Amino acid sequence: MRLITFILLISTFCYASAFYCPSFLQNQTTCSCDEYIDGAIIKCHGKEGPLIVEQLKNQSAQVRELWLEHAKIIQVGPNAFKPLKLKKLVLDNNPIQDIDAHAFKGLESTLQDLSVSMTKLSDIPTDAVAGLRALNVLNLKCNNIGNLTDVAFHNTPSLIEVNLACNQICNIGAEVFKNVKNSLQNLVLDNNCFTKVPTEAINGMTNLIALHMKYNKLKKLGSHQIINVKSLSMLTFTHNEIETIEP
């Protein structure tokens, strides 16, 4: 009896999950769709991507991951993905210049992984990511982000990884990571223009495990540049201009 019940449960599960990919995605080449246990993984490539998103929203499709690449997106407007319940969102390779403060409304408790890389962003989209309570990973690699001075994160208690590699950052102020110092574990600052470790910015990051600063312009590692980061176990400083390491 238990075996029959188990088989019925498996059959019901497989039957239900078989309908995560909307039928309108058939016979088109813009997006691919694969089914996972808790929703569809939809990857779109090309300018028709935003139109597909509107159809997904109209059907309240159960989408786990959504990729919109090379879609010629310049601005991400308010409620851009509501009522979808995405866990991962990729907006890479778009000429994005602005993300509205309410762009990710409705994703506060679901979005875990956000990637906006290889765009034209000139700053961290602080207002847009504020309140994304489930966000674990934020990838802002290869944008036009310059020096950071103000607090960048508000009410993102689950944030453990920030990738700011391949930007134009030479300095990071003491307050930038103020609200994520107890959660951040991996900070990627490769391929920027740092001449010194941003000591004040990382000071007190109690759970920081890895700091990556490859391909910068570091010339000296001072004895007090990395302090109060007791969990730190990985430092990558290769391909810099380091001449002196103080004991």
C-alpha positions in Angstrom: 0.0 0.0 0.0 2.8 2.4 0.9 4.6 1.6 -2.4 1.4 2.4 -4.4 1.0 5.7 -2.5 4.6 6.5 -3.2 4.2 5.8 -6.9 1.1 7.9 -7.0 2.8 10.8 -5.4 5.7 10.6 -7.8 3.3 10.4 -10.8 1.4 13.4 -9.5 4.6 15.4 -9.0 5.9 14.6 -12.5 2.5 15.4 -14.0 2.4 18.8 -12.2 5.9 19.8 -13.0 5.5 19.0 -16.7 3.5 22.2 -17.1 5.9 24.8 -15.8 7.0 25.7 -19.4 4.2 27.8 -20.9 2.8 26.6 -24.2 3.5 29.9 -25.9 7.2 29.3 -25.7 6.9 26.4 -28.1 7.9 27.0 -31.8 10.0 30.1 -31.0 13.7 30.7 -30.9 14.1 33.7 -28.5 13.8 31.6 -25.3 14.6 28.2 -24.1 12.7 26.6 -21.2 13.6 23.8 -18.9 11.6 22.5 -16.0 12.9 22.1 -12.4 11.2 20.8 -9.4 9.9 24.2 -8.3 9.4 26.1 -11.6 10.7 26.8 -15.1 14.2 28.0 -16.0 13.7 30.3 -18.9 16.7 31.8 -20.8 16.0 34.5 -23.4 18.5 35.9 -25.9 17.5 38.9 -28.1 15.3 41.9 -28.2 12.1 39.9 -28.0 12.9 38.9 -24.4 10.9 41.7 -22.7 7.8 40.8 -24.7 8.1 37.2 -23.4 8.4 38.5 -19.8 5.1 40.4 -20.2 3.4 37.2 -21.4 4.9 35.3 -18.4 3.5 38.0 -16.1 0.1 37.9 -17.6 -0.1 34.1 -17.0 1.5 34.4 -13.5 3.9 31.6 -14.8 5.8 29.6 -12.2 9.4 30.6 -13.1 12.4 29.7 -11.0 15.1 31.4 -13.1 14.8 34.1 -15.8 17.6 35.1 -18.1 17.3 38.2 -20.3 20.5 38.7 -22.3 21.2 40.9 -25.3 17.7 42.2 -25.1 18.7 45.9 -25.6 17.2 46.9 -22.3 18.2 50.4 -21.3 16.0 50.9 -18.2 14.3 48.4 -15.8 11.1 50.0 -14.8 8.9 49.6 -11.7 7.2 46.3 -11.1 9.2 44.8 -14.0 8.7 41.2 -12.9 5.7 41.3 -10.7 3.8 38.9 -10.0 6.6 36.4 -10.9 8.4 34.7 -7.9 11.9 34.4 -9.3 14.8 32.9 -7.4 17.4 33.9 -10.0 17.4 36.8 -12.4 20.1 37.5 -15.0 20.1 40.8 -17.0 23.6 40.5 -18.4 24.8 42.0 -21.7 22.3 44.8 -21.9 22.9 48.6 -22.2 21.1 49.2 -18.9 21.7 52.7 -17.5 19.0 52.8 -14.8 17.1 50.4 -12.6 14.0 51.9 -11.0 13.7 51.8 -7.2 10.7 49.6 -7.5 12.0 47.4 -10.3 12.1 44.2 -8.2 8.9 44.8 -6.3 7.3 41.4 -5.4 10.7 39.6 -5.3 11.6 40.6 -1.8 11.2 37.2 -0.3 12.1 35.0 -3.2 15.0 36.5 -5.2 18.3 34.8 -4.2 20.6 35.5 -7.1 20.7 38.8 -9.2 23.2 39.4 -12.0 23.4 42.7 -13.8 26.8 42.4 -15.5 28.3 43.9 -18.7 25.8 46.8 -18.7 26.2 50.6 -18.4 25.4 51.0 -14.8 27.5 53.7 -13.2 26.6 52.9 -9.6 25.3 50.1 -7.4 21.5 50.1 -7.8 21.0 50.7 -4.0 17.4 51.7 -4.0 16.4 48.8 -6.4 18.1 46.1 -4.3 16.9 47.5 -1.0 14.6 45.1 0.8 15.6 42.0 -1.2 15.6 40.0 2.0 16.4 36.6 0.4 19.2 37.9 -1.8 22.4 35.8 -1.5 24.4 36.8 -4.5 24.7 40.1 -6.3 26.8 40.2 -9.5 27.6 43.7 -10.9 30.7 42.6 -12.8 32.0 44.6 -15.8 29.9 47.8 -15.6 30.9 51.5 -15.4 30.8 51.7 -11.6 33.2 54.2 -10.1 34.3 55.1 -6.5 31.8 54.2 -3.8 31.1 56.5 -0.8 27.6 56.0 0.5 25.9 53.0 2.2 25.1 50.7 -0.7 22.8 48.1 0.9 19.7 48.4 3.0 17.7 45.5 4.4 19.5 42.7 2.5 20.3 40.5 5.5 21.0 37.4 3.5 23.7 38.9 1.2 26.8 36.7 1.2 28.5 37.5 -2.1 29.1 40.7 -4.0 31.0 40.8 -7.3 32.2 44.2 -8.3 35.0 43.0 -10.6 35.9 44.7 -13.8 34.6 48.2 -13.0 36.3 51.5 -12.4 36.5 51.5 -8.6 39.6 53.0 -7.0 38.2 53.7 -3.6 35.5 52.3 -1.3 34.3 54.4 1.6 33.9 53.2 5.2 30.1 53.2 5.1 29.5 51.3 1.8 29.2 47.8 3.3 28.0 49.0 6.7 24.7 47.0 6.7 26.1 43.7 5.3 29.3 43.5 7.4 27.8 40.6 9.4 26.6 38.6 6.4 29.1 39.1 3.6 31.4 36.1 3.0 32.8 36.7 -0.5 33.9 40.1 -1.9 35.3 40.3 -5.5 37.1 43.5 -6.5 39.3 42.1 -9.3 40.2 44.3 -12.3 39.6 47.7 -10.8 42.1 50.5 -10.0 42.8 50.1 -6.3 46.2 51.3 -5.1 45.5 50.0 -1.6 43.3 47.6 0.3 40.0 49.3 1.3 40.7 48.8 5.0 37.9 50.9 6.4 35.3 49.3 4.1 36.1 45.7 5.1 37.0 46.4 8.8 34.6 44.4 11.0 33.4 42.0 8.4 33.1 39.2 10.9 32.1 36.5 8.4 34.2 37.5 5.4 35.9 34.4 4.1 37.4 35.5 0.8 38.7 38.9 -0.6 39.7 39.0 -4.2 41.7 41.9 -5.6 43.5 40.5 -8.6 44.6 42.9 -11.4 44.6 46.1 -9.5 47.4 48.6 -8.8 48.4 47.6 -5.3 51.9 48.5 -4.5 52.2 47.8 -0.8 50.5 45.5 1.7 50.6 47.2 5.1 50.5 45.4 8.4 47.2 47.0 9.4 45.4 47.0 6.1 43.4 43.9 6.9 42.0 44.0 10.5 39.0 42.6 12.4 38.1 40.1 9.7 38.6 37.0 11.8 37.0 34.5 9.3 39.2 35.5 6.4 40.9 32.5 4.9 41.5 33.5 1.2 43.2 36.5 -0.2 44.0 36.8 -3.9 46.4 39.7 -4.8 48.0 38.3 -8.0 48.8 40.5 -10.9 49.3 43.7 -8.9 52.3 45.9 -8.6 53.2 44.9 -5.0 56.8 45.7 -4.0 56.5 45.7 -0.2 54.8 43.5 2.3 55.0 44.6 5.8 55.1 42.0 8.6 
